[in-house]
Amino acid sequence: MNCQACVEFILRYLDGELPDDERAAFEVHLAKCPPCGRYLEQYRVTVTACKKAFVAPPEACDDVPEALIQAILASRRDV
């Protein structure tokens, strides 16, 4: 396996979808190629961040003091 092939396998590897023989070849390449190992880690971080970015936000608080709401609105009008 070379670096180009490694890049093509990353998403399937992270999703656990590679057959055993391809996974083993991928892992051998990663062990021998530090740049591909770093690329995999950065890819993993990016995928995790993207998944977190699309999680539904928590429900709004119902107990926000009216004075705070008005202060925020007033400060926005000043901008």
Long-range contacts (C-beta under 8 A, 24 or more apart in sequence): 1-25, 1-26, 1-28, 1-29, 2-29, 3-29, 3-33, 3-35, 3-36, 5-29, 6-30, 6-33, 6-36, 6-39, 7-36, 7-39, 10-39, 10-40, 10-43, 11-43, 11-47, 13-40, 14-40, 14-43, 14-44, 14-47
